Amino acid sequence: MNRETVEPPAELAHPTLAFMVLLSPTRRGARLARLLATEQLRTWGILSDAATHVIAELAANAATHGRVPGRNFRLTLHVVGDTLRIEVTDTRRERLPEARRPCADEESGRGLVIVEALADRWGVSSDTVPRKTVWAEITVPAGT
């Protein structure tokens, strides 16, 4: 019989943290996304108002503009090193988001302007039909 010595895997220099949840594309689902994500970030030791606001805006957009009855949206959080990546995936690939500057008297339309201001980077990725993912990355304190 042949025996090999296998070294145990080395510790990752930057451990990866991940969280994912499916939610209904409703105002309640968007609110739940913010609450669950905020609690998950807290358990990871990440206290970031910027992240909370970005999550709230992206989830609200998925529930409002990405809504397809009977299809959920997905919230995913990844932390690698000092970068938090927030991803919200919905099933309205044909409705791509764009940051616009609404007039002062308009009641809505500022969500992506807020995301643009708070995130280090953001964008949209096309997934398999019919999905799209809107993502944002925020630098968080290292070692969280």
N, C-alpha and C positions, 0 to 999 in steps of 0.2 A: 504494500500500500504506500502511496506517495503522500507525504505530508508537506504542506507549505505553511510558512509563517506569514500571517496576514497582519499588517500593521493596522491598528485602529485608525479610523478617519481623524484627520487633524481638525482641531477646532477652527471654525470659520472665523476669519478676522472680523467680518461684519455679519452677524446672524441675520437671517431674513425672517421677518414677521409677516403674517398674512391673515386676513379676515375677509369673508365673503358671505353675503346674505341676499336672498331674493325677496323682493317686496312688491306689493301691489302698486300700480301706477295711479295712486290717488294722493290727495293732500295728506291723508293719514299715513300712507306708506312713506311719503317724503319726510314727514315729521319723525316717524319711527327710524328711518335711515339715519337722521341726524342724531337721535338719542342713542341708538345702538353704537354708532361709530364713535361718538363722544365717550361713551363708557369703555369701549374697546381701547381707544387711545389712552384713556386714563389708566387702564390696567397695564398698558405698556410704558407708562410713565411719561407720556407725551401730553403736555397741556398747551394747546395751541388754539387760540381764538381764530386765527387765520384758517386753520384746517376745518374747524367747526363751521365757519361761514361758507367756505368753498363746498364742503359736503352738502350743506343745506341748499345752496344755489343749484348745484348739479342735480341733486335729487328732486328738487322742485321742478327743474326743467324737464327731467325725465317723466315726471308725473303729469306735467302740463303739455309739453310739446312732443314727447315721445310716447304718449299713451296710445296703446292699442288694447281695446277691451279683451280680457282673457289672457293677456301676456304680461308677465311681471318685468320689472327692471332689476338689474343686479348692481349692488354696491360692492366694490372690492377695495381693500386697503392693503398696501404693501409697504413695508419699511425695510430698506436695505441701506446699511450704513447710516448716513445722516439725511436720507431722502425718504419722505413719505409720498407715495404715489396713490392718488385717489382716482378710481375709475368708476364711472357709472355707465352701464350698458343698457340700452333700450332697443325696441324693435321697430323704430321708425328711421331706418337708414336714409330714406329719401329726404328727411328734414334735418339738414346739417345746421348746427348752431353757428351764429356769427355775433360777435360783439358789436353793438350799435350804441350810439349816443342819443338816447331819447330826449325829447324836449322836457323842460323843467316841469311842465304841468301834466306830463304823462304819468300814469300810476304804475306802470310796469316797464320791463325792458332793460333793466340795469343789472341783471344777474351775471352775465358774462363780463360786464365791465368790472364788477366786484371781483370775480374770479381772476381776471387779468391783473387787477391791482394787488391781490393778495398772494397769488401763486408765483413761483419762480418761472414756471413754464406751464403751458396748457395746450391742448390740441384735441383733434378728433382722429380716431382710427376706424377704418371700415373693417367690420368683422364679416363672418359668413352671413349671407343674406338671411334674414332681413335686419341684422343688427348693426349698431354703431356703438362705439365707446368714446365718451368724452372723458378726458383725463386731465389731471393737474398734478404738478409736483411741487412740494414745499420742503425747504430745508428745515430740519428739526435738530435740536441739540444732539450731538453724537453721544453714544453710550446710553440711550434711553431704552 
